[in-house]
């Protein structure tokens, strides 16, 4: 073990952040370039673009949970998480390389049409990212003690990752998305491979002796742990079934019923008290509340990520495809610039004074205000850029603090499993945004509906975070 790891120096936190940074950079490339390249180079319709984006969350549902469970138990290549990071990094690089060459791949394989190949590339890319993302986050919990040191690990993760996210959008804004894609291929490969050899993983996780049997692996028990997400899951299955079969409906009875079911399970989770419960049961209740609150955060954020280009096209029709792509890239650059600066230098000191949960709640509320700002004044690039700076406050919190909050409530010996389950509060709302909200946006004559949905989702999330309690570290 290196001395910087023993002393938990800033340089170690930086090295520890690089694998997650590589995956974050791949995700930044995907966010900045995927919708743009599908719409402009391959001429896909908006609902088909939504379907391509839906492939990624499907990969995440399987990838992060399965990899989380396996990585808690295996040991190969001198690590519990290392092998998955290496494999995912190589696959991510290859799929990024495939993005601007989907037409070439389709032609060489003798396939008529782009959509099927685009789906395959997007699915493999997101599966590769998810193969690595879970271990890159779990390894931070594995090698840092609970408390402020772990919070520092996740805030430094976002600061380093966010800084490279800024670089990603800067490259896209200045040199274009093609340069961004090819830069991503090399950076993701390097950051996924080299840092892993400077991090020594513990052979035995904290709490492994006493807790090995306390976290059940039965499907029914794992399903109960994610009950607040059942409505999101059922809608995703229903909507995907309609898209695959081509069935058209002239009513919204199922959507209304599933929306009511979602509200019921979310309210049930938020209103269940942790007071007086055994520690493990209280932690389980707290975990469900975090899932409920975080899901609505991502419903709004993913809606922005996928359909931002459509909003810019609608509000600024005079822009060329290239200029529109640059406006979107600069917007996400600003979002990530704020998201990179705040976690380690602003949010972490605030969490030490008022707590992680309250800090996160305030940031999410500010993000809701930012979305409302775009809705009301976001008709020029300058106003969008200003509002994206406001949104960056919520983004900084979203990609750092929930991991620290969640890791304090669950069994540390099963961190990979819980990271995988926690990821469902990201990917299931992403599916809803890609499938259901895609249909709404496509049909709506006024694309302001995008930020009406974003504002409402983040407002609900802020309210839900009011019910999450700050607690002592789990054992």
N, C-alpha and C positions, 0 to 999 in steps of 0.2 A: 504494500500500500504506500502510495506517495505521501510525502510529508504534508503537502497542501490538502490532501483529503483528511489526514488525521487532525489537522488544525482547522478544517473547514474554512479555508481562506477564500477571499473573493475570487482569486484565480481558479480555485477548484469549482466554485459555483458557476463560473464562466464556462469552464470545460464541461461541466455536468449539463449545461444548457445547450450545448452544440448539437447533440442528436435531435432534440426537440426542435431546435432551430432549423435543421435540415428539412424535417418534415413540415414545419411551418412555412418554409420557403416554397416547398412543393405545393402546399395548399394555397399560398399567395399567388403562385403562377396559375393554378387552376381557377381561382376566383377572378383574377384579372383577365385571363386570356380565353378561358373555355367558352363562355357564352359569346364573346366577341368573335372568335374564330369560327364557331359553328354558324353564327348568323351572317357573317360577312364573306367568308371563304367558301363555306359549304351550303349556304342559303337555306338553312333549316328554319322551320317556323318556330314561333315562341313556345308552343305547347310541346313540340318535339325536343326543344332545348331543355324544357322542364323535365322531360322524360329521361334525357341523358343525365341530368343532374340527379335524378332519382336513383340512378344506378349506384352512385357513390354511397349514399346512406344505407342501401341494402347491403353493400359490402361491409359497412361499418357495424351493422347489427350482428353479423356473423363474425367478422374479423376480430373486433376488439374483445367481445365476450369470450370467444374461444381461445384467442391468444392469451387473454388475461388469466383464464383458468389454467391453461397449460404452462404458462411462464411462472406461475406460482409454484409449480411442482417439479419442473425439469431443471437440469443443470448440464449445459453443454457449451463448448468453446469458452470455458472458464467463466461462465456467467449464467444467471437466470434470465436476464433480459437481452444480453448482448447479441445472441444469435438472431433473434427476431428483428433487432434494430438493423443488423447487417443485411439480412435477406430483404427486408422491406425497403431499405435505402437503395439497393441495386435495382429492384423492381420499379420503384418510383422513378428513378432516373431513366430507365428504358421507356416507360410509358410517357414521360414528358417528351422524350425524343420522338415518340409516335404521334403526338398531338398535331403538329403541322404537316404530318405525312399520312393522315388518315385516307386521303384519296389515293395515294400511291399504294398503301397497304390493301385497300379495297380492290384496286385494279389488279394488283399482282396475285390476289387470291381469287380473282374471277367473280367477285361479288358485285351485283348490281345494287346501287344505292349506298349511301353514306351512313345512314342512321344505325344500322346494325354494327358496323365497325366502330362508330363513335361510341355506342353503348359499351362495346367490349373494352375499348381503350379506357373509357371513364371508369368502368367497373374495376378493371385491373389496377388503374392508378389509385383509386380510392381504397381498394383492398390493400394495396401495398402501403399506402400512407397509414392505414389503420393497423396493419401488422406491426408497424414501427411506433405509432403514436402512443399506444397503450404502454409498451415497455419504456419509452423515453420519459413518460410521466411517472410510471411506477418506480423506476430506478431512483428518482429523486427522493421518494418516500423511503425506499430501501436503505439509502446511504446517509440520511439525515435524521437526527433525533426529533421527536415530536415537539411542537411548540414553535417558538420564533425562528429557530434554525430551519424548520421545514417551510414555514411561510417565506423565509428568505430564499429558499431554494426555488419555490414556484414563482416568486416575484422576479428573481434574477432570470429565470427561464423565459418569462415574458419580455423582460427588458432586452435580453440578447436576441431572442427570436423576433421580437417586434422591430428591433433595429434593422435586422436583415429583411424583414417584411417591408420596411420603408425603402430599403435598397431595391427590393423587387419592383415596387411600384414606380420608383424613380427611373429604373432601367426601362420599364414599360412606357413611361411618360416621355422620356427623352429619346430613346432609340427604338421604341416600338415593342409590341408584344412578341414578335418573333425573336428578337434579341433576348428578351426576358426568358423565353422558353429554353433557348439553348444555354443561357447562363445558368439556369436552374438545373440543367442536367449535370453539369460539373460540380456545382456547389452542393447539391443534395448528396451526390456520391461521396464527396470528401468528408462532409460533416457527419455522415452516417457511419463511416468506417473508422477514421483516425481517432476521434475522441474516446471511443469505447475501450481502447487499449490503455488509457490513462485513468480509468475508473475501476477500482476494485470492488466487486460486489460481495456482500456477505453471503457465506454459504448457508447460514441459517437466519431467517427473518425474525424480527422481534415478535415475541408472542407465539412462535411456532410450536413450542412444546405443549403449552397449555391450551391452545386454541385450535389445534388441528382438527378436532371433531366438532367444534362449536359452530362452524359455518357450513350448513348443509349444501350438498351439491345436487339435490334432487331438482328436477325440472319444475315441479309444482312449487317448491319453496322459492326458487329463484324468480318464478313468475309472480309470486305474491310480493316479493321485494320491490318489484317495479309496477305495482298496481296503479299508481297515479298516471302511468303512461299507457294504460290499456286502451283508452279511447284513441290516442294517437296511433297505436299499433293497428287496431281494428280498421280505422279509416284508411291507413296505408295499404292494408291488404285488399280492402274493398276497391279503392281507387285504382290500384295497380291491376287488379283483376279486370276492371272495366277497360283500362287502356290496352291490356294485352289481348282481350277477347274482342275489342271493338264494339262492345255493347253500348248503346246510347239510351239514356233515361230522360224522361220529361218531367221528373219530379226531384225533390230534394229531401224525401222522407228519411232516407238512411243517413244523410249528412246531418240533419237536424237531430236525429236520435243519437248519433255518435257524439255530436257536440254536447248534448245534455249529459251523456254518459261520462265524457271527459270532465265536465264541470263537477259532476258528482264525485268522481274518484279523487280529483284534485282537492275539492273542499273537504272530503273525508280525511285525506292525508294531513291537510293543514290544520284541521280542527282537533285532531287527536293529540291529547296531552302526553308529554314525556314525564311529567312530574310523578314521582313515586314509583316509577317503573324500574326494574332491574337494569343494570347498565347496558347489557347487550340489547335488550328490548327497546330501551330509550334511544340507543344509537340507531336501531333499525327504523324507528319512527322518525328520527331526525333525518336519516338518509332519504326516506320517502318525501319528506317536506322539501329537501333540496332538489330532488328530481322534479317535483311539481313546479317549483319556482324557476329552475333553470330551463325547463322545457319551453316556457313562454318567452324567455329571453331569446332562445335560439330560433323560435318561430319567427320573431321579428327580424333578427339579424340575417337569417338565411333568405328571407324574402327580399331584403335589401341586396344581398350578394348576387342572387340569381337574376333579379329583375331591374337592377339599377340602370343597366344599359337601355332598357325599354323606357324607363322614365325620362332619361336624358334625350332619347330619340323623340319622344312625344313633346317634351317641353322646349326642345331646341332643334327643330326640324332642319334648320339651315346648316347644321354641322355635317361635315362629310363623315364617312365611316371611320377614317383615320382620326379625325378630330374628336369624334364621339368616344372612340377608344381611349384617347389621351385624357379626356375629361374624367372618364371613369377611373383610369389609372391614377391620375392626380388625386381624385377623391379618396381612393383607398390608400394612397400614399400618406395623405394627411391623417386619415383614421389610424393608420399604423404608427405614424410618427408620434402622435399623442399616446397611443397604446404602448409604445416602447419606452417613452420617457417616464411615465407615471408609476408603474408598479414598484420598482426597487427604490426610487428616489422620493416618491410622494405617498403612494398607497401604503407601503410597508410601515413607515413611521406613523401614519394615521391609525393603522390597525393596532399598533402598540398602545395607542391612547384610548380609542373608542371600540376596538374589537373588529374582527374580520367581517362579521355579518352586517353590522351597522354600516361599515365603510362600503361594503358591496351594495347594500340596499340604496344608499345615497347615489352611488355611481349609476345604478340601473335607472333610478328616477330621473337623473340628469339626461340619460340616453333617451328616455321617453320624450323629454322636452326637446331634445335635438331633432328627433323624428318629426315632432309637431312643427318645428321650425322649418324643415324642408318642405313639409306639406303646405305651409302658409307663405313662405318667401323664397322657396328654392326654384326659381325660374331662370336663374342665370348661373354660369359656372362659378362666379365669385361667391354668391350666397350659398351654393352647395358646398363649396370648399370651407366656408366659415362654419356651417352646420356640421360638417364632417369632423371638424375640430372638437365640437361639443360631443358628438357621438363617440369620439376617441376615448373620452373619460369612461364611458360604460364599457367600451371594448377592452380597455386596459384591465378593468376589474374582471370581466367575463372570462378572459383567458388566463387568469392567474389565481384570483382569490377562491373561486369555488373548489379548486383542487385541494387547497389547504384546509378549507372548511370541511369538505367531505372526508378527507383523510383522517381528521380528528374524531370522526363519529363511527368509523368502521374498524373491523378487526385488521390490524396491521399485517398479520400473517397471510391475509387473503387480499392484499392490495391490488394485485392484477385483476382478480375477479371483480372487485368493486369498481375499479377503474373502467372495466368493460361494461358493467351494468350502468355506471354513471354516464358513459358515452351514449347510452340509449336515449338519455334526455337531450342529446344533441341530434342524433341521426333520425329519430322518429319525427321530431318537428321539422327536420330538413325534408323528409319525405312528404309531409303534409304541405310544406311550402312549394315543393317541386311539382306535386300532383294536383292537389286541390286549389291552392292559390294560383298556380299557373293557369288553370282554367278561368278563374275569376279575372286575372289580369288580361288574359287573351281576349275575353269577351267584353271587358269594360272599355267604353270609348274614352274615358278619362283615366289616364294612368296614375292620377293622384291616389287611386285606391291602394296602390302599393304602400304608400306611407301612412295611409289611414290604418291599414293592417299592422304596420310596424309600430305605430304609436300605441295602438290599443294593446298589442302583445306585450310591449315593454312596461306599460302601465300596470297590466295584470301581474306581470312578473315582480314589479316593485312591491305591490301589495302582498303577494305571496311570500316574499322574503321577510315581511314583518313577522311571520309566524315561525321563522327558523331561529332557534336559540343558539347562542354562543355556549359552548360546553368545554369541559376539561378534556385533555387528550385521552383518546381511547387506549386501552391496553390489549 
